[in-house]
Amino acid sequence: MSAVLPHDPDAAAWLAGLSVAAGVALGLVLSLALQQRRRLRRRREELRQVRGEHARLRALLNALPDPMYFKDAQGAYVGCNPAFSRQVGMPEAHLLGRRDDALRSLPAWTSRDLPGRTLSWVDGEDGQRRCLDVMHAPVWDDEHYLGLLAVARDVTPLQQAMEQARRAATVFEHCGEGIMVLDAQHRIRDLNPALCAITGYGREELLGLHPRLLREGEQDPEKLIALWNALRVDGKWSGELVERHKNGDTVPIWATLVQVEAEEGDGLPQILAVLTDISRIKQTEAELLHQSLHDRLTGLPNAALLRDRIERQIGLARRDQTCVAVLYIDLDGFRDVNDFAGHSAGDAVLLAAAERFVNVVRVSDSVARVGADEFVVVLSGLVDEETAMRLGARLIQAMNDPIAFDHHQFNVGASIGLALFPADGTSVDELLRNAEVAMCRAKLQARGTVQAYRPELTEAVQHRFELTHALRMANEAAQFRLEYQPQVRLADGMLMGAEALLRWRHPTRGPVSPAEFVPLAEETGLIVPIGRWVLEQACAQAARWQGQPGKPQQVAVNVSARQLRQGDFVLMLDRILAETGCPPQALELEVTESLLLEDAEQAVALMSELAERGVRVAIDDFGTGYSSLAYLRRLPVRTLKIDRSFVNELGSDDNVAAIARTVIVLARSLHMDVLAEGVETREQAEWLRREGCDWAQGWYYGHPMPPEDFHLAPPPEPLRRAPPKRLQLA
């Protein structure tokens, strides 16, 4: 065969073709093998990537703190994360392929197969109720629904915070205390309806404003300083403030302010203020205090308050070397009224008698009821026996007219006994006892008269005649001179002005007390020429002091009601200012409250003329009388002066302290300055400064001195700059 083949061309061709076909087949096989190998490599790579993705997804799901699960289109579980397993208390293997209806122990929130969102409360691993915010979302592949994905988040703290916020909002909206939120610039950012009720302003009127009760000028500056310091150091402050109602009324407020620190990165801190209207509490306290110190029927001071007033007047009289007069009054025929018409008629008589006595005495005097039909009148300061006797006669005369009650006319008289300090007694008990003894003598010997315990009327009349003659000569012989007492600003001790004080040195009598000769000058009319001389001298001195360092740039001068009633007073003052070159703003005129009582409308007109010229007006001894606040707010008054009697008792009488504090608050409300007279101690000065008093004068800062010797000596002990501790008032 081998020999044949080479010689057979067909066979050779066949063999060659067979060899080619085999090569092609082998090439195809090799190509297919290579392609399959590449596909296998790609498949392995894809599987590796899928496994990696699955691993990463599983790691992500395992790391998520929020429970998560997957369901297929038939609602069977196909996967979940460990957080879900822990939440439902079942391992993933137990859940796979099962539906909720086969797992009765699962919480209700896992049974929803619809897309949406719900809040569900479940029992947590720690046994506490937890609130879950569950999100359900369907999974689609093109148009084929593959199943459901759900994620739950524990929002228990958020829900609790929201519940607390709802409760806080309810309290904020409906509580009786006013609440406001202030931003870092102390502007109102939010407030509740109670605050609107307290202030009288609407919500929109207050938003964005600085609260009035925290503004300077509305409160005691020292209190505001202490408030802001406490907020800065302690983060909170509580105390009493005064709010201004929209209608102008002052409202006492108990305020609690708390500084609320801002959330991290959330801006500046805020202030939460809770305000309680304590008007009723203050009114009740005032009523209780009034009831404890006043007679229930007449409203006059009772025996306890009377003794206190006499004691205080004795202290002042000792210091000023003046007198105190005690008039003990007993109603004649009062028992007959009770026996005839009953106690109702007796009460009517007592009320009428009390009113008549009050109308007779000066506003600075005291009338008290100390027994069934017994009254006591106390006169102090510029008083002597003759003055007291004349007043007693007027008190008796006031009872001359019958008292009408229930179609009856009752004729009731009065018998009065008089005792003087220090001649007839140096203590309260001695004065009351001796005055009562004198009253008993009047009832026994001469009803309807005034009997002095030690009558020296003849000598008193002679003394008054001689003093009147000497007073007339003094004005002509230039025996008067002026001394000036410094007036300083309490905040820093700076000299602000001086008060001109009239002094009289008689050639033979020596110094004569103003308490002795000023009332006599008033009664005789000599006060008019003397007052003109005082104004001329004071204005000339004020003009000389202008621009001089360490010298007063303002001088205060006392003017009497009798001077002001002169028709040409304003013209005379214009002439004096022009002749002396004294600037009007360098002069302050001090008037007494009695001017308002005599003719309030005329006083308003007169003081308005003075204010138009730039002259300051001050009310002297404010609080010792009965000012009309309705007229006071209309007066162009720049200064209220607290009487020395109040300042003297600051450390021993809380009632006096309350009155002084009230004067300061009243002045602040009316935008006036306050000056305290008779400041003699460091404690008094500190108390006044702390309570918001502006100016002070007294021996603590300097005695009255001639103009050539005038200087402001430093106080023995300087006031502390820091807010002092509150004075404990007895």
Buried (B, 14 or more C-beta within 10 A) or exposed (E): EEEEEEEEEEEEEEEEEEEEEEEEEEEEEEEEEEEEEEEEEEEEEEEEEEEEEEEEEEEEBEEBEBBBBBBBBEBBBBBBBBBBBEBBEBEBEEBEEBBBEEBEEBBEBBEBBEEEEBEBBBEBEEEEEBBBBBBBEBBEEEEEEBBBBBBBBBBBEEBEEEEEEEEEEEEBEEEEBBBBBBBEEBBBBBBBBBBBEBBBBEEEEBBEEEBBBBEEEBBBBBBBEBBEEBBEEEBEBEBEBBBBBEEEEBBBBBBBBBBEEEEEEEEEBBBBBBBBBBBEEBEEEEEEEEEEBBBEEBBBBBBEBBBBBBBBBBBBBEEBEBBBBBBBBBBBBBEEBBEEBEEEBBBBBBBBBBBBBBEBBBBBBBBBBBEEBBBBBBBBBBBBBBBBBEBBBBBBEBBEEEBEBEEEEBEBBBBBBBBBBBBBBEEBEBBBBBBBBBBBBBBEEEBBBBBBBEBEEEEBEEBBEEBBEBBBEBBEEEBBEBBBBBBBBBBEBEBBBBBBBBBBEBEEEEEBEBBBBBBBBBEEEBBBBBBBBBBBBBBBBBBBBBEEEEBBBBBBBBBBBBBBBEEEBBEBBBEBBEEBEBBBEBBBBBBBBBBBBEBBEEBBEBBEBBBEEEBBBBBBBBBBBEBBEEBBEBBBBBBBBBBBBBBBBBBEBBBBBBBBBEBBBBBBBEEBBBBBBBBBBBBBBBBBBBBBBBBBBBEBBBEBBEBEEBEBEEBEEEBEEEBBEEBEBE
